[in-house]
Amino acid sequence: MKALLSIAPGGPETLTLGEVVAPVAKIGELLVDVRACAINYPDVLIIEDKYQMRPERPFSPGCEVAGTVVAVGAGVEDWAVGDRVVATTGHGGLAEQVAVPAAMAFPLPPGRDFAQGAALLLTYATTIHALLDRGRLRSGETLLVLGAAGGVGLAAIELGKAYGARVIAAVSSAAKADAARAAGADDVVVYPRAPFDRDQARAVGALFKAAVGPGGADVIYDPVGGDYAEPALRAIAWGGRYLVVGFPAGIPKLPLNLTLLKSCDVCGVFWGAFAMRDPAANRAHVDTLFQLWAEGRIAPVVTERFALADGGAAIAKLGARDAIGKLVVEVA
Protein backbone atom coordinates (compact mmCIF):
# COMPACT_ATOMS: atom_id res chain seq x y z
CA MET A 1 0.00 0.00 0.00
CA LYS A 2 1.03 3.64 -0.41
CA ALA A 3 2.01 5.65 2.65
CA LEU A 4 3.63 9.00 3.40
CA LEU A 5 6.70 8.00 5.38
CA SER A 6 9.08 9.54 7.88
CA ILE A 7 12.38 7.77 7.28
CA ALA A 8 14.60 10.13 9.30
CA PRO A 9 13.95 12.89 11.87
CA GLY A 10 13.19 16.22 10.25
CA GLY A 11 10.56 18.61 8.99
CA PRO A 12 7.73 17.97 6.55
CA GLU A 13 10.12 18.22 3.61
CA THR A 14 11.71 14.92 4.71
CA LEU A 15 8.50 12.92 4.20
CA THR A 16 8.42 10.60 1.18
CA LEU A 17 5.62 8.72 -0.56
CA GLY A 18 6.45 5.03 -0.64
CA GLU A 19 5.16 1.47 -0.62
CA VAL A 20 4.91 -0.51 2.64
CA VAL A 21 3.34 -3.78 3.73
CA ALA A 22 -0.30 -3.30 4.66
CA PRO A 23 -1.15 -3.76 8.37
CA VAL A 24 -3.48 -6.43 9.72
CA ALA A 25 -6.24 -6.20 12.30
CA LYS A 26 -4.85 -7.70 15.50
CA ILE A 27 -6.83 -8.59 18.61
CA GLY A 28 -9.08 -5.68 19.52
CA GLU A 29 -8.41 -3.76 16.30
CA LEU A 30 -10.14 -2.67 13.12
CA LEU A 31 -8.41 -2.47 9.76
CA VAL A 32 -9.57 0.69 8.01
CA ASP A 33 -9.35 1.80 4.41
CA VAL A 34 -8.39 5.43 5.05
CA ARG A 35 -10.42 7.96 3.10
CA ALA A 36 -9.33 11.07 5.01
CA CYS A 37 -6.73 11.96 7.62
CA ALA A 38 -6.86 15.24 9.54
CA ILE A 39 -3.59 17.02 10.37
CA ASN A 40 -2.90 17.94 14.00
CA TYR A 41 -0.02 19.51 15.89
CA PRO A 42 1.34 16.14 17.10
CA ASP A 43 2.07 15.41 13.43
CA VAL A 44 4.42 18.41 13.38
CA LEU A 45 6.27 17.14 16.45
CA ILE A 46 6.36 13.38 15.87
CA ILE A 47 8.33 13.55 12.62
CA GLU A 48 10.98 15.67 14.36
CA ASP A 49 11.24 13.28 17.34
CA LYS A 50 9.84 16.02 19.60
CA TYR A 51 6.66 14.20 20.62
CA GLN A 52 6.30 12.03 23.73
CA MET A 53 5.86 8.99 21.49
CA ARG A 54 8.66 7.99 19.06
CA PRO A 55 7.60 5.23 16.66
CA GLU A 56 10.16 3.02 14.96
CA ARG A 57 10.95 4.25 11.46
CA PRO A 58 9.76 4.18 8.80
CA PHE A 59 6.34 5.30 10.00
CA SER A 60 3.51 7.47 8.75
CA PRO A 61 2.29 10.46 10.76
CA GLY A 62 -1.44 11.08 11.04
CA CYS A 63 -3.43 10.36 14.20
CA GLU A 64 -7.04 11.08 13.19
CA VAL A 65 -8.74 9.20 10.35
CA ALA A 66 -12.06 8.42 8.71
CA GLY A 67 -12.71 5.53 6.37
CA THR A 68 -14.30 2.12 5.90
CA VAL A 69 -13.74 -1.05 7.91
CA VAL A 70 -12.19 -3.79 5.77
CA ALA A 71 -11.32 -6.33 8.50
CA VAL A 72 -12.32 -6.93 12.13
CA GLY A 73 -9.82 -8.34 14.62
CA ALA A 74 -10.51 -11.06 17.15
CA GLY A 75 -12.48 -9.98 20.19
CA VAL A 76 -14.10 -6.98 18.49
CA GLU A 77 -17.87 -6.74 18.66
CA ASP A 78 -20.42 -4.35 17.13
CA TRP A 79 -18.32 -3.72 14.00
CA ALA A 80 -18.59 -5.27 10.52
CA VAL A 81 -16.78 -4.98 7.21
CA GLY A 82 -18.15 -2.00 5.31
CA ASP A 83 -18.94 0.14 8.36
CA ARG A 84 -18.00 3.80 8.10
CA VAL A 85 -15.72 4.80 10.95
CA VAL A 86 -13.84 7.71 12.54
CA ALA A 87 -10.95 6.87 14.82
CA THR A 88 -7.82 8.12 16.50
CA THR A 89 -4.49 6.35 16.36
CA GLY A 90 -1.07 7.38 17.60
CA HIS A 91 0.29 7.51 14.05
CA GLY A 92 -0.12 5.77 10.71
CA GLY A 93 -3.06 7.73 9.32
CA LEU A 94 -1.29 9.09 6.24
CA ALA A 95 -1.52 5.74 4.48
CA GLU A 96 -4.04 3.81 2.44
CA GLN A 97 -4.82 1.52 5.37
CA VAL A 98 -4.33 1.68 9.14
CA ALA A 99 -5.14 -0.63 12.04
CA VAL A 100 -6.87 1.20 14.88
CA PRO A 101 -7.96 0.13 18.38
CA ALA A 102 -11.69 -0.58 18.30
CA ALA A 103 -11.96 1.28 21.62
CA MET A 104 -10.89 4.48 19.86
CA ALA A 105 -13.27 4.07 16.91
CA PHE A 106 -16.76 5.49 16.45
CA PRO A 107 -19.39 5.12 13.71
CA LEU A 108 -19.41 8.02 11.23
CA PRO A 109 -23.01 9.29 11.09
CA PRO A 110 -24.88 8.99 7.78
CA GLY A 111 -24.69 12.07 5.58
CA ARG A 112 -21.32 13.22 6.94
CA ASP A 113 -18.38 13.13 4.58
CA PHE A 114 -15.08 11.50 5.49
CA ALA A 115 -13.14 14.78 5.68
CA GLN A 116 -15.56 16.21 8.23
CA GLY A 117 -15.45 12.98 10.18
CA ALA A 118 -11.67 12.96 10.27
CA ALA A 119 -11.71 16.53 11.60
CA LEU A 120 -14.00 15.88 14.56
CA LEU A 121 -12.50 13.66 17.23
CA LEU A 122 -9.15 15.05 18.28
CA THR A 123 -10.09 18.72 18.43
CA TYR A 124 -13.61 18.45 19.83
CA ALA A 125 -12.95 15.54 22.20
CA THR A 126 -9.91 17.36 23.57
CA THR A 127 -11.96 20.50 24.00
CA ILE A 128 -15.05 19.03 25.65
CA HIS A 129 -12.78 17.20 28.12
CA ALA A 130 -10.87 20.42 28.73
CA LEU A 131 -13.88 22.67 29.24
CA LEU A 132 -16.09 20.32 31.25
CA ASP A 133 -13.74 18.03 33.17
CA ARG A 134 -10.73 20.28 33.70
CA GLY A 135 -12.23 23.76 33.37
CA ARG A 136 -15.60 23.07 35.03
CA LEU A 137 -17.15 25.62 32.66
CA ARG A 138 -20.58 26.85 33.70
CA SER A 139 -23.28 28.77 31.88
CA GLY A 140 -22.82 32.52 32.19
CA GLU A 141 -19.06 32.37 32.70
CA THR A 142 -16.50 34.13 30.51
CA LEU A 143 -14.23 31.93 28.40
CA LEU A 144 -11.08 33.35 26.78
CA VAL A 145 -9.81 31.23 23.88
CA LEU A 146 -6.28 31.74 22.57
CA GLY A 147 -5.41 30.56 19.06
CA ALA A 148 -9.13 30.73 18.45
CA ALA A 149 -9.08 30.19 14.66
CA GLY A 150 -7.26 26.85 14.76
CA GLY A 151 -9.03 23.51 14.95
CA VAL A 152 -9.15 23.30 18.75
CA GLY A 153 -9.77 27.04 19.02
CA LEU A 154 -12.88 26.96 16.83
CA ALA A 155 -14.04 23.87 18.72
CA ALA A 156 -13.64 25.80 21.99
CA ILE A 157 -15.71 28.69 20.66
CA GLU A 158 -18.53 26.40 19.54
CA LEU A 159 -18.55 24.27 22.69
CA GLY A 160 -18.24 27.31 24.91
CA LYS A 161 -21.35 28.79 23.31
CA ALA A 162 -23.14 25.42 23.43
CA TYR A 163 -22.61 25.38 27.20
CA GLY A 164 -23.75 28.96 27.72
CA ALA A 165 -20.47 30.82 28.12
CA ARG A 166 -19.58 34.30 26.96
CA VAL A 167 -16.71 33.56 24.56
CA ILE A 168 -13.83 35.94 23.83
CA ALA A 169 -11.66 34.78 20.93
CA ALA A 170 -8.00 35.83 20.69
CA VAL A 171 -6.34 35.53 17.27
CA SER A 172 -3.38 36.88 15.32
CA SER A 173 -4.96 38.27 12.13
CA ALA A 174 -8.09 39.85 10.68
CA ALA A 175 -8.84 36.73 8.63
CA LYS A 176 -8.68 34.60 11.76
CA ALA A 177 -10.90 37.12 13.54
CA ASP A 178 -13.53 36.63 10.84
CA ALA A 179 -13.37 32.85 11.30
CA ALA A 180 -13.77 33.21 15.08
CA ARG A 181 -16.80 35.46 14.67
CA ALA A 182 -18.34 33.02 12.18
CA ALA A 183 -17.94 30.27 14.80
CA GLY A 184 -19.99 32.33 17.26
CA ALA A 185 -17.47 34.29 19.37
CA ASP A 186 -19.08 37.14 21.31
CA ASP A 187 -16.00 39.33 20.92
CA VAL A 188 -12.59 39.05 19.27
CA VAL A 189 -9.20 40.48 20.18
CA VAL A 190 -6.36 40.51 17.63
CA TYR A 191 -2.96 40.16 19.28
CA PRO A 192 0.47 40.75 17.68
CA ARG A 193 2.87 37.95 16.84
CA ALA A 194 5.34 36.96 19.57
CA PRO A 195 8.06 37.16 20.80
CA PHE A 196 7.29 40.02 23.18
CA ASP A 197 9.49 42.23 25.29
CA ARG A 198 8.22 43.29 28.73
CA ASP A 199 6.30 46.32 27.46
CA GLN A 200 4.73 44.35 24.60
CA ALA A 201 3.68 41.59 27.01
CA ARG A 202 2.01 44.17 29.23
CA ALA A 203 0.21 45.63 26.21
CA VAL A 204 -1.09 42.19 25.21
CA GLY A 205 -2.21 41.61 28.79
CA ALA A 206 -4.09 44.90 28.66
CA LEU A 207 -5.81 43.77 25.44
CA PHE A 208 -6.96 40.57 27.13
CA LYS A 209 -8.15 42.39 30.26
CA ALA A 210 -10.13 44.92 28.23
CA ALA A 211 -11.75 42.16 26.17
CA VAL A 212 -12.82 39.91 29.06
CA GLY A 213 -13.97 42.80 31.26
CA PRO A 214 -13.28 43.80 34.86
CA GLY A 215 -14.33 40.45 36.30
CA GLY A 216 -11.69 38.58 34.31
CA ALA A 217 -11.95 35.30 32.41
CA ASP A 218 -13.38 32.43 34.42
CA VAL A 219 -11.77 29.90 32.07
CA ILE A 220 -8.79 30.43 29.75
CA TYR A 221 -8.27 27.87 26.98
CA ASP A 222 -4.63 28.01 25.84
CA PRO A 223 -3.52 25.78 22.95
CA VAL A 224 -0.72 28.24 22.06
CA GLY A 225 1.62 28.75 25.02
CA GLY A 226 4.80 30.79 24.56
CA ASP A 227 4.78 34.51 25.29
CA TYR A 228 0.97 34.61 25.20
CA ALA A 229 0.55 32.58 28.39
CA GLU A 230 1.52 35.08 31.07
CA PRO A 231 -0.48 38.01 29.60
CA ALA A 232 -3.51 35.74 29.42
CA LEU A 233 -3.06 34.50 32.98
CA ARG A 234 -3.01 38.13 34.16
CA ALA A 235 -6.55 38.45 32.75
CA ILE A 236 -7.96 35.51 34.75
CA ALA A 237 -10.81 35.90 37.23
CA TRP A 238 -10.62 35.17 40.94
CA GLY A 239 -10.93 31.39 41.20
CA GLY A 240 -10.46 31.00 37.45
CA ARG A 241 -9.16 27.93 35.61
CA TYR A 242 -6.28 28.19 33.15
CA LEU A 243 -6.25 25.22 30.73
CA VAL A 244 -2.86 24.18 29.36
CA VAL A 245 -3.60 22.52 26.00
CA GLY A 246 -0.53 22.93 23.76
CA PHE A 247 2.67 24.81 22.98
CA PRO A 248 3.13 25.67 19.27
CA ALA A 249 4.53 29.06 20.39
CA GLY A 250 6.84 27.43 22.96
CA ILE A 251 6.62 26.13 26.52
CA PRO A 252 5.99 29.08 28.87
CA LYS A 253 7.24 29.70 32.40
CA LEU A 254 4.46 31.17 34.48
CA PRO A 255 5.04 33.37 37.56
CA LEU A 256 3.29 31.32 40.22
CA ASN A 257 2.64 34.36 42.39
CA LEU A 258 -0.18 35.16 39.95
CA THR A 259 -1.94 31.92 40.85
CA LEU A 260 -1.81 32.91 44.51
CA LEU A 261 -3.06 36.45 43.88
CA LYS A 262 -6.00 35.21 41.79
CA SER A 263 -6.58 31.98 43.76
CA CYS A 264 -6.74 30.29 40.36
CA ASP A 265 -5.98 26.83 39.02
CA VAL A 266 -3.55 25.92 36.24
CA CYS A 267 -4.88 22.68 34.74
CA GLY A 268 -3.10 20.37 32.32
CA VAL A 269 -5.18 18.84 29.52
CA PHE A 270 -3.93 15.52 28.10
CA TRP A 271 -6.90 14.10 26.24
CA GLY A 272 -5.09 11.04 24.88
CA ALA A 273 -4.18 9.81 28.36
CA PHE A 274 -7.67 10.61 29.63
CA ALA A 275 -9.25 8.59 26.82
CA MET A 276 -7.02 5.60 27.59
CA ARG A 277 -7.54 5.79 31.37
CA ASP A 278 -11.30 6.38 31.29
CA PRO A 279 -12.68 5.13 27.95
CA ALA A 280 -16.26 5.12 29.22
CA ALA A 281 -16.12 8.82 30.10
CA ASN A 282 -14.47 9.61 26.77
CA ARG A 283 -17.12 7.66 24.87
CA ALA A 284 -19.84 9.58 26.71
CA HIS A 285 -18.20 12.85 25.63
CA VAL A 286 -18.01 11.67 22.02
CA ASP A 287 -21.68 10.65 22.10
CA THR A 288 -22.44 14.20 23.27
CA LEU A 289 -20.37 15.62 20.41
CA PHE A 290 -22.29 13.59 17.84
CA GLN A 291 -25.55 14.85 19.35
CA LEU A 292 -24.37 18.47 19.23
CA TRP A 293 -23.24 17.91 15.64
CA ALA A 294 -26.65 16.51 14.70
CA GLU A 295 -28.29 19.57 16.30
CA GLY A 296 -26.06 21.93 14.29
CA ARG A 297 -24.45 23.42 17.40
CA ILE A 298 -20.96 22.32 16.34
CA ALA A 299 -19.54 21.62 12.88
CA PRO A 300 -15.92 20.77 12.00
CA VAL A 301 -14.49 23.46 9.72
CA VAL A 302 -12.35 21.89 6.97
CA THR A 303 -10.66 24.76 5.15
CA GLU A 304 -8.23 22.88 2.89
CA ARG A 305 -7.96 19.38 1.45
CA PHE A 306 -4.69 17.84 0.26
CA ALA A 307 -3.71 14.74 -1.70
CA LEU A 308 -1.66 12.07 0.09
CA ALA A 309 1.50 13.07 -1.76
CA ASP A 310 1.03 16.63 -0.49
CA GLY A 311 0.56 15.68 3.15
CA GLY A 312 3.90 17.25 4.03
CA ALA A 313 2.63 20.62 2.78
CA ALA A 314 -0.37 20.33 5.10
CA ILE A 315 1.88 19.59 8.07
CA ALA A 316 4.14 22.51 7.13
CA LYS A 317 1.21 24.92 6.97
CA LEU A 318 -0.05 23.83 10.39
CA GLY A 319 3.46 24.07 11.85
CA ALA A 320 3.79 27.64 10.55
CA ARG A 321 0.52 28.51 12.36
CA ASP A 322 -1.01 29.65 9.09
CA ALA A 323 -4.02 27.32 9.18
CA ILE A 324 -7.60 28.30 9.90
CA GLY A 325 -9.80 25.41 10.99
CA LYS A 326 -8.74 21.88 10.02
CA LEU A 327 -6.47 20.72 7.20
CA VAL A 328 -7.38 17.27 5.86
CA VAL A 329 -5.50 14.87 3.59
CA GLU A 330 -7.82 12.89 1.34
CA VAL A 331 -6.16 9.52 0.87
CA ALA A 332 -8.41 7.51 -1.42
TARACOR-V189573 format. One record per run of one state. SS is the DSSP state (H for helix, E for strand, L for the rest). FROM is the first residue (numbers start at 1). TO is the last residue. If there is no record, write none. Layout:
# TARACOR-V189573
SS&FROM&TO + SS&FROM&TO
This chain:
# TARACOR-V189573
L&1&1 + E&2&6 + L&7&11 + H&12&14 + L&15&15 + E&16&19 + L&20&28 + E&29&38 + L&39&40 + H&41&46 + L&47&58 + E&59&59 + L&60&63 + E&64&72 + L&73&83 + E&84&88 + L&89&94 + E&95&95 + L&96&96 + E&97&101 + H&102&104 + E&105&107 + L&108&113 + H&114&118 + L&119&120 + H&121&134 + L&135&141 + E&142&145 + L&146&149 + E&150&150 + H&151&162 + L&163&165 + E&166&171 + L&172&173 + H&174&182 + L&183&186 + E&187&190 + L&191&197 + H&198&212 + L&213&216 + E&217&222 + L&223&227 + H&228&233 + L&234&235 + E&236&244 + L&245&256 + H&257&262 + L&263&264 + E&265&268 + L&269&270 + H&271&277 + L&278&278 + H&279&294 + L&295&301 + E&302&307 + H&308&319 + L&320&324 + E&325&330 + L&331&332
